Amino acid sequence: MRKHASGPVAKILIGILIISFGVWGVAGALSGIGTNTVAQVGNTEISVVDFDRAYRRELQNLSQQVGTQITPDQAKAFGLPNRVLSRLITEAALDDQAETLGLGVSQETLVKEIAADPAFKGAAGTFDRAYFVQLLRANGLNEDDYVLERRAVERRKQLADSISSGATLPATLAEAVHIYQSEARTIRYIVMPASLITDVGEPTAEQLTAYYNDHKADWKRPELREIAIMTLSPDDVARPSDIDDATAQKAYDADKAQYTTPETRHVYQLIFSDQTTADEQSAKLKGGASFESVVQSTGRQLADTDLGTITRDKLIDPKVAEAAFSLAPGATSDVIVGSFGPVLLWVPEVNPSTVKPFDEVKAEIKSNLALEAARRDLSSVRDSIEDARAGGATLQEIATKNKLTLRTVNVDATGNDGDGKPVADLPAKDQLLKAAFESDVGIDNQALADGDSTIWYAVSAIDPAADRTLDSVKDQVAAAWKKATIETKLAEKAKETAARLSKGETMDAVAASLGLTVQTDADQTRGSKPPADFSTDALKAAFDGPKGYAAAVAGVDPDQQIVLQVDSVTETPFVKDDPKEVSLTRQLADAMQNDLLQQYISELQNELGAKVNQQALQRVIGAS
């Protein structure tokens, strides 16, 4: 080795190795981040190990929440890596500032904080060291790592508390928020339908042309594609005519029950609690009494004993079933000791079983047999078609050879033809259209599967999207112009109506002049759910002015306008010590403190700067 290491080849190889390590080191220096660092904020680094631990913990929590193991690509789609990195960068910024300011935590304070943490309390309600160690191990931590992490948390807490802790909400702001949320209004309104506008007439040629030009995209014909479609399904290759009568007769004889309608009987059943009473009533029947009179003598009605018209299998008790289906029509039974006590039966009606004759079901049997055979042969037919395609045969040639139908359609990406009408009976419509509009003319496309069916298709021609001429869509343009004109005039009329209210006319008088009914919506707040005919825009507008304020707003439907007026305003007094107000004030104060802290952290990150090693990050998350 010493001999060959001194040779020129070995020196070249060693030189290349030295250069590669040099380049590696230079690249790390240029990026400012080591290969084992995911990100750096100021002078504080986030190591690959720290990011991996935090990321795995969040990945495990997310997997538990959704009930299945989340893959790296799914985690990336959820934004998990960025969320974890953002949190760690925030913590690193606070750690860097805490280090700069010389913040610290005494060992005694740290021990007290950990011992007081409810997460580490055992069954006795006090700190449990064994449970503490077990919990750390379950989260991939040891004591030293956790103590260091907890010290960092306490330092961040000191810094955060110095920024936002103690910030209180001004009483004026609390009262303003209370008034905004609790103020209730009673609103009177009318819904103005499009039928109020009746004088738009027909558009002139100039108006029609102008409207067409302004909305030309609405009349654009989408791209059309000519698609040849060939489907192979059991129905396509089944040949009922190939099945002879003898084969069909054999299938009929083997499964005659399928074509048999079983006997049904209308059965009445009278149950007794004891044998003596049953015998007495049976004697009455034998003496000529009717079944109904016997039933009534027991205090019941005939309908109480009616089991309906049933087949034998519907009678659970075998003895009762045997007796019921042995009686002659209209006959009554002797006393039968059934599973539920002595019973008497009456069968007023019998419907004998019937069997469909072979000739009546012959065609159905042949069709079923042909379909079964087709399903067995489908795979070999499919393979032969694929072989023919590989050999250069066209779909037309294949269809002719296999007695299949080749259908050609002109269709847009939504399944409509050139006139905008749906093309009927497109197989696997969504799948076919998506694939066809991702293909091109002359492309040999992969077949599509749709249950038992296989679909082959080819794009024969492409007709690019184009503007339709005014003449070809004249009726549609005229209808759209009328609708738009009516909506415009209705909005103008609604504004005029609101102006009448603002000038002092009453809502009742205005509604009467329009032949409309006044609606009232009482005690609405800004957070209320409006009635079905009152739009959210109308509710918002009702809080834009004082009592008596009137406004015109778009209705729930495009062809409606709402004219409203504020009838009354109710303000709930602000009581500072009310539990609800105390809770609201606390929530707002917390939100304000969070805003202050977020602003501080944002400015701190801008000042310190953050560098991210994307290669190290990708190594950890492993997503594509």
C-alpha positions as CSV (number, residue, x, y, z in Angstrom):
1,M,0.0,0.0,0.0
2,R,2.9,2.4,0.8
3,K,4.5,1.6,-2.5
4,H,1.3,2.3,-4.6
5,A,0.3,5.3,-2.4
6,S,3.4,7.1,-3.5
7,G,2.5,6.7,-7.2
8,P,1.1,9.5,-9.4
9,V,-2.4,7.9,-9.6
10,A,-2.8,7.8,-5.9
11,K,-1.7,11.4,-5.5
12,I,-4.4,12.5,-8.0
13,L,-7.1,10.6,-6.2
14,I,-6.0,12.0,-2.8
15,G,-6.0,15.5,-4.4
16,I,-9.5,15.1,-5.6
17,L,-10.6,13.9,-2.2
18,I,-9.0,17.0,-0.5
19,I,-10.7,19.3,-3.0
20,S,-14.1,17.7,-2.5
21,F,-13.8,18.2,1.3
22,G,-12.7,21.7,0.7
23,V,-15.6,22.5,-1.5
24,W,-18.0,20.9,1.0
25,G,-16.6,23.1,3.8
26,V,-16.7,26.2,1.6
27,A,-20.4,25.5,0.7
28,G,-21.3,25.2,4.4
29,A,-19.5,28.5,5.1
30,L,-21.2,30.3,2.3
31,S,-24.6,29.2,3.4
32,G,-23.8,30.1,7.0
33,I,-25.5,26.9,8.3
34,G,-23.8,23.6,9.1
35,T,-25.1,20.4,7.6
36,N,-26.5,19.3,11.0
37,T,-28.5,22.5,11.4
38,V,-32.0,22.9,10.0
39,A,-32.2,26.7,10.7
40,Q,-30.4,29.5,12.5
41,V,-31.9,32.6,14.1
42,G,-29.3,35.1,15.1
43,N,-26.6,33.0,16.9
44,T,-29.1,30.3,17.9
45,E,-29.2,27.1,15.9
46,I,-32.0,24.6,15.4
47,S,-30.3,21.3,15.1
48,V,-31.5,18.4,12.9
49,V,-32.0,16.4,16.0
50,D,-34.2,19.0,17.7
51,F,-36.3,19.5,14.6
52,D,-36.6,15.8,14.0
53,R,-37.8,15.2,17.6
54,A,-40.4,18.0,17.4
55,Y,-41.5,17.0,13.9
56,R,-41.9,13.3,14.9
57,R,-43.9,14.3,18.0
58,E,-46.3,16.4,15.9
59,L,-46.6,13.7,13.3
60,Q,-47.5,11.1,15.9
61,N,-50.1,13.5,17.4
62,L,-51.7,14.1,14.0
63,S,-51.7,10.4,13.2
64,Q,-53.6,9.7,16.5
65,Q,-56.1,12.4,15.7
66,V,-57.0,11.1,12.3
67,G,-56.8,7.4,13.3
68,T,-54.2,6.4,10.7
69,Q,-50.5,6.7,10.2
70,I,-49.8,9.9,8.2
71,T,-47.3,9.6,5.4
72,P,-44.5,12.2,4.8
73,D,-46.3,13.5,1.7
74,Q,-49.6,13.8,3.6
75,A,-47.9,15.6,6.4
76,K,-46.4,18.0,3.9
77,A,-49.9,18.6,2.4
78,F,-51.2,19.4,5.9
79,G,-48.4,22.0,6.3
80,L,-46.9,20.1,9.2
81,P,-43.2,20.7,8.5
82,N,-43.7,24.5,8.0
83,R,-45.8,24.7,11.1
84,V,-43.2,22.9,13.2
85,L,-40.3,24.9,11.7
86,S,-42.2,28.2,12.3
87,R,-42.7,27.3,16.0
88,L,-39.1,26.4,16.4
89,I,-37.9,29.6,14.7
90,T,-40.1,31.6,17.1
91,E,-38.6,29.8,20.1
92,A,-35.1,30.2,18.7
93,A,-35.6,34.0,18.3
94,L,-36.8,34.2,22.0
95,D,-33.9,32.0,23.1
96,D,-31.4,34.2,21.2
97,Q,-32.8,37.4,22.8
98,A,-32.9,35.8,26.3
99,E,-29.2,34.9,25.9
100,T,-28.4,38.4,24.7
101,L,-30.2,39.9,27.7
102,G,-28.6,37.5,30.1
103,L,-31.8,36.0,31.4
104,G,-31.5,32.9,33.5
105,V,-33.3,30.5,35.8
106,S,-32.0,29.2,39.1
107,Q,-31.7,25.4,39.6
108,E,-34.0,25.7,42.6
109,T,-36.7,27.5,40.7
110,L,-36.5,25.0,37.8
111,V,-36.8,22.1,40.2
112,K,-39.9,23.7,41.8
113,E,-41.5,24.3,38.4
114,I,-41.0,20.7,37.2
115,A,-42.2,19.3,40.5
116,A,-45.4,21.5,40.4
117,D,-46.2,20.5,36.8
118,P,-49.6,18.7,36.8
119,A,-48.4,16.5,33.9
120,F,-46.0,14.7,36.3
121,K,-48.3,14.0,39.2
122,G,-49.0,10.4,40.1
123,A,-52.0,8.7,41.7
124,A,-51.2,10.3,45.1
125,G,-51.5,13.8,43.5
126,T,-47.8,14.7,44.0
127,F,-44.8,14.6,41.8
128,D,-44.0,11.0,40.7
129,R,-40.5,10.5,39.6
130,A,-41.0,7.1,38.1
131,Y,-44.0,8.4,36.0
132,F,-41.9,11.4,35.1
133,V,-39.1,9.3,33.6
134,Q,-41.6,7.0,31.9
135,L,-43.4,9.9,30.3
136,L,-40.1,11.4,29.0
137,R,-39.0,8.1,27.6
138,A,-42.3,7.8,25.7
139,N,-41.6,11.1,24.1
140,G,-38.0,10.3,23.1
141,L,-36.4,12.4,25.9
142,N,-34.1,11.9,28.8
143,E,-33.9,13.9,32.0
144,D,-31.0,16.1,30.8
145,D,-32.6,17.0,27.5
146,Y,-35.9,17.8,29.3
147,V,-34.2,20.0,31.9
148,L,-32.5,21.9,29.2
149,E,-35.7,22.3,27.3
150,R,-37.6,23.4,30.4
151,R,-34.9,25.9,31.2
152,A,-35.3,27.4,27.7
153,V,-39.1,27.5,28.2
154,E,-38.8,29.4,31.5
155,R,-36.4,31.9,29.9
156,R,-38.8,32.5,27.0
157,K,-41.7,32.9,29.5
158,Q,-39.7,35.6,31.4
159,L,-39.2,37.4,28.1
160,A,-42.8,37.0,27.0
161,D,-44.2,38.1,30.4
162,S,-42.1,41.2,30.3
163,I,-43.6,42.2,27.0
164,S,-47.3,41.3,27.4
165,S,-48.1,40.2,31.0
166,G,-50.2,42.7,32.9
167,A,-51.6,44.4,29.8
168,T,-55.2,45.3,30.5
169,L,-58.1,46.1,28.3
170,P,-59.2,49.8,28.5
171,A,-62.7,50.0,30.0
172,T,-63.9,52.1,27.0
173,L,-62.8,49.4,24.6
174,A,-64.6,46.7,26.6
175,E,-67.8,48.8,26.6
176,A,-67.5,49.5,22.9
177,V,-67.2,45.8,22.1
178,H,-70.1,45.0,24.4
179,I,-72.3,47.5,22.6
180,Y,-71.2,46.3,19.2
181,Q,-72.0,42.6,20.1
182,S,-75.2,43.1,22.1
183,E,-77.0,45.9,20.3
184,A,-80.3,44.6,19.0
185,R,-82.5,46.1,16.3
186,T,-86.0,45.6,15.0
187,I,-86.0,45.9,11.2
188,R,-89.0,46.4,8.9
189,Y,-88.5,45.6,5.3
190,I,-90.1,44.7,2.0
191,V,-88.8,42.3,-0.6
192,M,-89.1,43.7,-4.1
193,P,-89.4,41.1,-6.8
194,A,-88.3,41.5,-10.4
195,S,-92.0,41.3,-11.5
196,L,-92.3,45.0,-10.4
197,I,-90.3,45.9,-13.6
198,T,-92.5,45.3,-16.7
199,D,-91.4,48.0,-19.2
200,V,-87.9,47.0,-20.4
201,G,-89.2,46.1,-23.9
202,E,-87.0,44.5,-26.6
203,P,-83.3,45.5,-27.1
204,T,-82.4,47.6,-30.1
205,A,-79.8,46.2,-32.5
206,E,-77.3,48.7,-31.0
207,Q,-78.1,47.6,-27.4
208,L,-77.9,43.9,-28.4
209,T,-74.5,44.4,-30.1
210,A,-73.1,46.4,-27.2
211,Y,-74.2,43.9,-24.6
212,Y,-72.9,41.0,-26.7
213,N,-69.5,42.7,-27.1
214,D,-69.3,43.5,-23.3
215,H,-70.1,39.9,-22.4
216,K,-68.6,38.0,-25.3
217,A,-66.9,35.5,-23.1
218,D,-70.3,34.3,-21.9
219,W,-71.2,33.1,-25.4
220,K,-67.8,31.5,-26.2
221,R,-68.1,28.0,-27.4
222,P,-65.7,25.8,-25.5
223,E,-63.1,23.5,-27.1
224,L,-64.8,20.4,-28.7
225,R,-63.1,17.1,-29.2
226,E,-64.2,14.3,-31.6
227,I,-63.7,11.1,-29.6
228,A,-64.1,7.6,-30.9
229,I,-65.3,5.3,-28.1
230,M,-65.4,1.5,-28.0
231,T,-66.8,-0.3,-25.0
232,L,-66.3,-4.0,-24.0
233,S,-68.8,-5.3,-21.4
234,P,-70.6,-8.6,-20.8
235,D,-73.6,-7.2,-22.6
236,D,-71.5,-6.2,-25.6
237,V,-70.2,-9.8,-26.2
238,A,-73.1,-11.8,-24.9
239,R,-74.8,-13.9,-27.7
240,P,-78.1,-15.2,-26.4
241,S,-78.8,-16.6,-29.9
242,D,-75.9,-19.0,-29.4
243,I,-77.8,-20.8,-26.5
244,D,-80.0,-23.6,-27.7
245,D,-83.3,-24.6,-26.2
246,A,-82.0,-27.8,-24.7
247,T,-79.3,-25.9,-22.7
248,A,-81.9,-23.4,-21.5
249,Q,-84.3,-26.2,-20.5
250,K,-81.6,-27.8,-18.4
251,A,-81.0,-24.5,-16.6
252,Y,-84.7,-24.1,-16.1
253,D,-85.1,-27.6,-14.6
254,A,-82.1,-27.1,-12.3
255,D,-83.4,-23.8,-10.9
256,K,-87.2,-24.2,-11.2
257,A,-87.7,-22.7,-7.7
258,Q,-86.6,-19.3,-9.1
259,Y,-89.6,-19.3,-11.4
260,T,-92.0,-20.6,-8.8
261,T,-94.4,-18.4,-6.8
262,P,-95.0,-20.2,-3.5
263,E,-98.5,-20.9,-2.1
264,T,-99.9,-18.2,0.1
265,R,-102.8,-18.4,2.6
266,H,-104.8,-15.8,4.5
267,V,-104.4,-17.0,8.1
268,Y,-106.3,-16.0,11.3
269,Q,-104.9,-17.3,14.6
270,L,-106.7,-17.2,17.9
271,I,-104.4,-18.0,20.9
272,F,-105.7,-19.2,24.3
273,S,-104.1,-19.1,27.7
274,D,-105.4,-22.6,28.7
275,Q,-106.5,-25.8,27.1
276,T,-110.0,-25.9,28.6
277,T,-111.1,-22.5,27.1
278,A,-109.6,-23.6,23.7
279,D,-111.6,-26.8,23.7
280,E,-114.8,-24.9,24.6
281,Q,-114.4,-22.5,21.7
282,S,-113.4,-25.3,19.3
283,A,-116.7,-27.0,20.2
284,K,-118.6,-23.8,19.2
285,L,-116.9,-23.8,15.8
286,K,-117.8,-27.5,15.3
287,G,-121.4,-26.6,16.3
288,G,-121.6,-24.1,13.4
289,A,-120.5,-20.8,15.1
290,S,-118.4,-18.5,12.9
291,F,-114.7,-17.9,13.7
292,E,-115.4,-14.2,14.1
293,S,-118.2,-14.8,16.7
294,V,-115.8,-17.1,18.6
295,V,-113.1,-14.4,18.6
296,Q,-115.6,-11.7,19.8
297,S,-116.8,-14.0,22.6
298,T,-113.2,-13.9,24.0
299,G,-113.3,-10.1,24.1
300,R,-111.2,-9.6,21.0
301,Q,-111.8,-8.4,17.4
302,L,-111.2,-10.4,14.3
303,A,-108.5,-8.0,13.2
304,D,-106.5,-8.9,16.3
305,T,-106.1,-12.4,15.0
306,D,-105.3,-11.6,11.4
307,L,-101.8,-12.7,10.3
308,G,-102.3,-11.6,6.7
309,T,-101.7,-13.4,3.5
310,I,-98.4,-15.2,4.1
311,T,-96.2,-18.0,2.9
312,R,-95.5,-21.1,5.0
313,D,-92.1,-20.0,6.1
314,K,-93.5,-16.9,7.8
315,L,-95.2,-19.1,10.5
316,I,-92.5,-19.7,13.1
317,D,-94.2,-22.6,15.0
318,P,-93.9,-25.8,12.8
319,K,-97.1,-27.3,14.2
320,V,-99.1,-24.2,13.4
321,A,-97.5,-23.9,9.9
322,E,-98.4,-27.6,9.2
323,A,-102.0,-27.1,10.2
324,A,-102.5,-23.8,8.5
325,F,-101.2,-25.2,5.2
326,S,-103.2,-28.4,5.4
327,L,-106.6,-26.8,5.9
328,A,-109.1,-26.6,3.0
329,P,-110.1,-23.1,1.9
330,G,-112.6,-21.6,4.5
331,A,-112.0,-24.4,7.1
332,T,-111.1,-24.0,10.8
333,S,-108.7,-26.2,12.6
334,D,-108.9,-28.3,15.7
335,V,-107.1,-27.1,18.8
336,I,-103.4,-27.0,18.1
337,V,-101.0,-27.1,21.0
338,G,-98.4,-24.7,19.7
339,S,-95.2,-23.2,21.2
340,F,-97.1,-20.2,22.6
341,G,-100.2,-22.1,23.9
342,P,-103.4,-23.7,22.4
343,V,-104.5,-22.0,19.1
344,L,-107.4,-22.2,16.7
345,L,-106.8,-21.3,13.0
346,W,-109.1,-20.1,10.2
347,V,-107.9,-20.0,6.5
348,P,-110.6,-18.2,4.4
349,E,-108.4,-17.9,1.3
350,V,-105.8,-20.1,-0.4
351,N,-103.6,-19.0,-3.3
352,P,-101.9,-22.1,-4.9
353,S,-98.3,-22.0,-5.9
354,T,-97.7,-21.2,-9.6
355,V,-94.7,-22.0,-11.9
356,K,-93.9,-19.9,-14.9
357,P,-93.8,-22.2,-18.0
358,F,-90.5,-22.6,-19.8
359,D,-91.6,-20.8,-22.9
360,E,-92.4,-17.7,-20.9
361,V,-88.9,-17.5,-19.3
362,K,-86.8,-19.0,-22.1
363,A,-85.5,-15.7,-23.5
364,E,-84.6,-14.5,-20.0
365,I,-82.7,-17.8,-19.3
366,K,-80.8,-17.6,-22.5
367,S,-79.8,-14.0,-21.8
368,N,-78.5,-14.9,-18.3
369,L,-76.6,-17.9,-19.6
370,A,-75.0,-15.7,-22.4
371,L,-74.0,-13.1,-19.9
372,E,-72.4,-15.7,-17.6
373,A,-70.4,-17.0,-20.6
374,A,-69.5,-13.5,-21.6
375,R,-68.1,-12.7,-18.2
376,R,-65.9,-15.9,-18.4
377,D,-64.7,-15.0,-21.8
378,L,-64.2,-11.3,-21.2
379,S,-60.6,-11.4,-20.1
380,S,-59.5,-13.3,-23.2
381,V,-61.4,-10.9,-25.5
382,R,-59.8,-8.0,-23.8
383,D,-56.4,-9.5,-24.2
384,S,-57.0,-10.1,-27.9
385,I,-58.1,-6.5,-28.4
386,E,-54.9,-5.2,-26.7
387,D,-52.8,-7.5,-28.9
388,A,-54.6,-6.1,-31.9
389,R,-53.9,-2.6,-30.8
390,A,-50.2,-3.4,-30.2
391,G,-50.2,-4.8,-33.7
392,G,-51.4,-1.4,-35.2
393,A,-55.1,-2.2,-35.7
394,T,-57.4,0.7,-35.6
395,L,-60.4,0.9,-33.2
396,Q,-62.7,0.6,-36.2
397,E,-61.0,-2.6,-37.4
398,I,-61.1,-4.1,-33.9
399,A,-64.8,-3.2,-33.4
400,T,-65.7,-4.8,-36.7
401,K,-63.8,-8.0,-36.0
402,N,-65.3,-8.4,-32.5
403,K,-68.8,-7.2,-33.4
404,L,-68.5,-4.2,-31.1
405,T,-69.9,-0.8,-31.6
406,L,-67.6,2.1,-32.3
407,R,-69.3,5.4,-31.4
408,T,-68.0,8.9,-32.3
409,V,-69.0,12.0,-30.3
410,N,-68.3,15.7,-30.5
411,V,-68.1,16.9,-26.9
412,D,-66.6,19.6,-24.7
413,A,-64.9,19.0,-21.3
414,T,-68.2,19.1,-19.4
415,G,-69.9,16.6,-21.6
416,N,-72.0,18.9,-23.8
417,D,-72.1,19.1,-27.5
418,G,-71.5,22.2,-29.7
419,D,-75.0,23.5,-28.9
420,G,-74.4,23.2,-25.2
421,K,-76.7,20.1,-24.8
422,P,-75.6,17.1,-22.8
423,V,-74.2,14.2,-24.8
424,A,-76.2,11.1,-23.6
425,D,-74.8,7.8,-22.4
426,L,-71.1,8.6,-22.2
427,P,-69.5,5.6,-20.5
428,A,-67.5,6.5,-17.3
429,K,-68.3,10.1,-18.1
430,D,-66.0,12.0,-15.7
431,Q,-63.1,9.6,-16.2
432,L,-63.4,9.5,-20.0
433,L,-63.7,13.3,-20.4
434,K,-60.7,14.0,-18.1
435,A,-58.5,11.4,-19.9
436,A,-59.6,12.5,-23.4
437,F,-59.0,16.2,-22.8
438,E,-55.5,15.4,-21.4
439,S,-54.7,13.4,-24.5
440,D,-54.2,14.5,-28.1
441,V,-54.9,13.4,-31.7
442,G,-52.9,10.3,-32.7
443,I,-52.1,9.3,-29.1
444,D,-52.5,5.6,-28.3
445,N,-54.4,5.9,-25.0
446,Q,-54.5,3.4,-22.2
447,A,-57.9,1.7,-21.8
448,L,-60.2,2.8,-19.0
449,A,-61.8,0.4,-16.5
450,D,-65.4,0.9,-15.4
451,G,-66.6,-2.1,-13.3
452,D,-66.9,-5.1,-15.7
453,S,-66.5,-2.8,-18.7
454,T,-63.3,-1.7,-20.5
455,I,-63.4,1.5,-22.6
456,W,-61.0,2.3,-25.4
457,Y,-61.0,5.8,-26.8
458,A,-59.1,7.9,-29.3
459,V,-59.2,11.6,-30.0
460,S,-59.9,12.0,-33.7
461,A,-60.0,15.8,-34.0
462,I,-59.8,19.0,-31.9
463,D,-61.9,22.0,-32.6
464,P,-60.5,24.9,-30.5
465,A,-62.6,27.2,-28.4
466,A,-64.1,30.0,-30.5
467,D,-66.4,33.0,-30.2
468,R,-70.0,32.3,-31.3
469,T,-71.4,34.9,-33.6
470,L,-74.1,37.2,-32.4
471,D,-76.6,35.7,-34.9
472,S,-76.1,32.2,-33.5
473,V,-76.8,33.3,-29.9
474,K,-79.1,36.2,-30.6
475,D,-82.0,34.8,-28.5
476,Q,-79.8,34.0,-25.5
477,V,-78.1,37.5,-25.6
478,A,-81.5,39.2,-25.8
479,A,-82.7,37.2,-22.8
480,A,-79.6,38.0,-20.8
481,W,-79.9,41.7,-21.7
482,K,-83.5,41.7,-20.5
483,K,-82.5,40.0,-17.2
484,A,-79.6,42.4,-16.6
485,T,-81.8,45.4,-17.5
486,I,-84.5,44.3,-15.1
487,E,-82.0,43.8,-12.3
488,T,-80.6,47.3,-13.0
489,K,-84.0,49.0,-13.0
490,L,-85.1,47.0,-9.9
491,A,-82.0,48.2,-8.0
492,E,-82.8,51.8,-9.1
493,K,-86.4,51.4,-8.0
494,A,-85.3,50.1,-4.6
495,K,-83.0,53.1,-4.1
496,E,-85.9,55.4,-5.0
497,T,-88.1,53.6,-2.5
498,A,-85.4,53.9,0.2
499,A,-85.2,57.6,-0.5
500,R,-89.0,57.9,0.0
501,L,-88.6,56.4,3.4
502,S,-85.7,58.7,4.2
503,K,-87.9,61.7,3.3
504,G,-90.6,60.7,5.8
505,E,-93.0,58.4,4.1
506,T,-94.0,55.4,6.2
507,M,-93.0,51.8,5.4
508,D,-96.6,50.8,5.4
509,A,-97.6,53.5,2.8
510,V,-94.6,52.7,0.6
511,A,-95.4,49.0,0.7
512,A,-99.1,49.6,-0.1
513,S,-98.2,51.7,-3.1
514,L,-96.1,48.8,-4.5
515,G,-98.6,46.1,-3.6
516,L,-96.1,44.5,-1.2
517,T,-96.3,43.2,2.4
518,V,-94.2,44.7,5.2
519,Q,-92.1,42.1,7.1
520,T,-90.7,42.6,10.6
521,D,-87.5,41.1,12.0
522,A,-87.2,41.8,15.7
523,D,-84.2,41.7,18.1
524,Q,-81.5,41.2,15.4
525,T,-77.9,41.5,16.5
526,R,-74.9,41.7,14.2
527,G,-74.3,38.0,14.9
528,S,-77.9,36.9,14.3
529,K,-79.0,34.5,11.6
530,P,-81.3,36.5,9.3
531,P,-84.7,35.1,8.1
532,A,-84.8,33.0,4.9
533,D,-85.9,36.0,2.8
534,F,-83.5,38.5,4.4
535,S,-79.9,38.5,3.1
536,T,-76.8,38.8,5.2
537,D,-75.9,42.0,3.3
538,A,-79.3,43.4,4.4
539,L,-78.6,42.6,8.0
540,K,-75.2,44.2,7.8
541,A,-76.8,47.3,6.2
542,A,-79.4,47.5,9.0
543,F,-76.5,48.5,11.4
544,D,-75.1,51.2,9.2
545,G,-77.3,54.0,10.6
546,P,-79.5,55.1,13.5
547,K,-83.2,54.5,14.2
548,G,-85.1,55.5,11.1
549,Y,-82.2,54.7,8.7
550,A,-83.3,53.2,5.4
551,A,-81.3,51.3,2.8
552,A,-81.7,49.3,-0.4
553,V,-79.7,46.1,-0.6
554,A,-79.5,43.1,-2.9
555,G,-81.9,40.3,-1.9
556,V,-81.3,36.6,-1.3
557,D,-82.0,35.9,-4.9
558,P,-80.4,37.9,-7.8
559,D,-83.8,39.0,-9.0
560,Q,-84.8,40.6,-5.7
561,Q,-84.1,43.8,-3.8
562,I,-84.7,44.5,-0.1
563,V,-85.7,47.9,1.1
564,L,-85.3,48.1,4.9
565,Q,-85.8,50.6,7.7
566,V,-84.5,50.5,11.3
567,D,-87.6,50.6,13.5
568,S,-86.0,50.5,16.9
569,V,-82.5,50.2,18.6
570,T,-82.0,48.5,21.9
571,E,-78.7,48.8,23.8
572,T,-78.0,46.6,26.8
573,P,-76.3,48.5,29.6
574,F,-72.6,47.6,30.2
575,V,-72.2,46.2,33.7
576,K,-68.5,45.9,34.4
577,D,-68.8,43.2,37.1
578,D,-71.3,41.0,35.2
579,P,-69.8,37.5,34.8
580,K,-70.3,37.6,31.0
581,E,-68.6,40.9,30.7
582,V,-65.7,39.8,33.0
583,S,-65.2,36.7,30.8
584,L,-65.4,38.9,27.6
585,T,-62.9,41.4,29.0
586,R,-60.5,38.6,30.0
587,Q,-60.7,37.1,26.4
588,L,-60.0,40.5,24.8
589,A,-57.2,41.1,27.2
590,D,-55.6,37.8,26.3
591,A,-56.0,38.5,22.6
592,M,-54.4,41.9,23.1
593,Q,-51.5,40.3,25.0
594,N,-51.0,37.8,22.3
595,D,-51.0,40.5,19.6
596,L,-48.3,42.4,21.6
597,L,-46.2,39.3,21.8
598,Q,-46.7,38.4,18.2
599,Q,-45.6,41.9,17.1
600,Y,-42.6,41.7,19.3
601,I,-41.6,38.3,17.9
602,S,-42.1,39.4,14.4
603,E,-39.9,42.4,14.8
604,L,-37.3,40.2,16.7
605,Q,-37.2,37.8,13.8
606,N,-36.8,40.6,11.3
607,E,-33.9,42.0,13.3
608,L,-32.1,38.7,13.9
609,G,-32.9,37.1,10.5
610,A,-33.6,33.4,9.9
611,K,-31.7,31.1,7.7
612,V,-33.1,27.7,6.7
613,N,-31.1,24.7,5.4
614,Q,-33.6,23.2,2.9
615,Q,-31.5,20.1,2.3
616,A,-31.4,19.2,6.0
617,L,-35.1,20.0,6.3
618,Q,-35.9,17.7,3.4
619,R,-33.7,14.9,4.9
620,V,-35.8,14.9,8.0
621,I,-39.3,15.2,6.5
622,G,-38.6,12.7,3.7
623,A,-41.5,14.1,1.5
624,S,-41.3,14.1,-2.3
